[in-house]
Amino acid sequence: MPSLRVIDLTHTNIKGFTRVEANSEKTLSMPPLECLIYLESLYLEDTALADEVIPPLASFRALKYLYLKSDFLSDPALHALSSASNLIHLGFCGNVLSNSGLLQFVPPTQLRVLDLSGCWILTGDAISKFCRHHPKIEVRHELMEELQQNRVGTSQVHKSKQLLHSKAKTVNISVDASRLSGISFVDERIKYSREELMNIQDLTGSNLVLNGVQLPPELRRME
């Protein structure tokens, strides 16, 4: 069935490897699925998969949606999927994922959703750090609601501080303005007649004296 697009093996006893005899070496059973060049979605939740059988999944060229859940999956399984170039939605729910394992994970470039629901070892700090480092990825976990509420509370406190600072600045400006209100400025040019001002325009260089009076600074350069 080369055109197969979805495979759902949820709630099965699949282990990801086969053995001809009890004492023989394991043969991985996932790699043959790579020939399904149109396979976009693979559901492997509530299975018996272990970390060692996950790496071949990263080479599935068309795989966009992958859902993994097993009592035997941990950090190495997540890290093995860093090279899954077309993966946009990864469900890694209920697995034994540690804080360091999450923070060391390098997400595929196309990944937009990382569902970590049920990963009970993770702490809010680790999830928050991962979200800051990868803002384009939507992380899903039971702690996300609490983290978002804390983020909103912090944002409101920051806005309140900005508002108080703005009000204090406005008060200072008002005080400064009130201090200046009692100061008057006199334009020295009102002391001269129109004719005298016309004569001043002709004065240049060192000739800055009119009728024996030194010209004030504002009259020394007139346009």
Residue pairs with C-beta under 8 A, 6 or more apart in sequence:
1 36
2 35
2 36
2 37
2 38
3 38
4 36
4 38
4 39
5 38
5 39
5 40
5 41
6 39
6 40
6 41
6 42
6 43
7 33
7 36
7 39
7 41
7 42
7 43
8 43
9 42
9 43
9 44
9 47
10 43
10 44
10 45
10 46
10 47
10 67
11 45
11 46
11 47
12 47
13 47
13 48
14 29
14 44
14 47
14 48
14 49
15 29
15 47
15 48
15 49
15 50
15 53
16 28
16 29
16 30
16 49
16 50
16 52
16 53
16 54
17 26
17 27
17 28
17 29
17 52
17 53
18 26
18 27
18 29
19 25
19 26
19 27
20 27
28 53
28 56
29 53
30 53
30 54
30 56
30 57
31 56
33 39
33 42
33 60
34 56
34 59
34 60
34 61
36 60
36 62
37 61
37 62
38 62
39 60
39 62
39 63
40 62
40 63
40 64
40 65
41 63
41 64
41 65
41 66
42 57
42 60
42 63
42 65
42 66
42 67
43 67
44 66
44 67
44 68
44 69
44 70
45 67
45 68
45 69
45 91
45 93
46 69
46 70
47 69
47 70
48 70
48 71
48 72
49 68
49 70
49 72
49 73
49 77
50 70
50 72
50 73
51 72
51 73
51 74
51 76
51 77
51 80
54 68
54 73
54 76
54 77
54 80
54 81
55 80
57 63
57 66
57 80
57 81
57 84
58 80
58 81
58 82
58 83
58 84
59 83
60 84
61 86
62 86
63 84
63 86
63 87
64 86
64 87
64 88
64 89
65 87
65 88
65 89
66 81
66 84
66 87
66 89
66 90
66 91
67 90
67 91
67 93
67 115
68 77
68 90
68 91
68 92
68 93
68 95
69 91
69 92
69 93
69 94
69 95
69 118
70 95
71 96
73 92
73 95
73 96
74 95
74 96
74 97
74 98
74 101
75 97
75 98
75 100
75 101
75 104
77 92
77 95
78 92
78 95
78 97
78 101
78 102
78 105
79 101
79 104
79 105
79 106
81 87
81 90
81 108
82 105
82 106
82 107
82 108
83 108
84 90
84 108
85 108
85 109
85 110
86 108
86 110
87 108
87 110
87 111
88 110
88 111
88 112
88 113
89 111
89 112
89 113
89 115
90 108
90 111
90 113
90 114
90 115
91 115
92 114
92 115
92 116
92 119
93 115
93 116
93 117
93 118
93 119
94 117
94 118
94 119
95 118
95 119
96 119
96 121
97 116
97 119
97 121
97 122
98 121
98 122
99 121
99 122
99 123
99 125
99 126
102 116
102 122
102 126
102 127
102 130
103 126
103 129
103 130
103 133
105 130
107 114
107 134
107 137
111 137
112 136
112 137
112 138
113 137
113 138
113 140
114 137
114 138
114 139
114 140
115 140
115 141
116 122
116 127
116 139
116 140
116 141
117 140
117 141
117 142
118 142
119 141
122 141
122 143
123 143
124 143
124 146
124 147
127 139
127 141
127 143
127 144
127 147
128 147
130 139
131 137
131 139
131 147
187 218
188 216
188 218
188 219
189 197
189 218
189 219
192 200
192 219
196 210
196 211
197 222
199 210
200 210
200 215
200 219
200 222
201 222
203 210
203 215
208 214
208 215
208 220
209 215
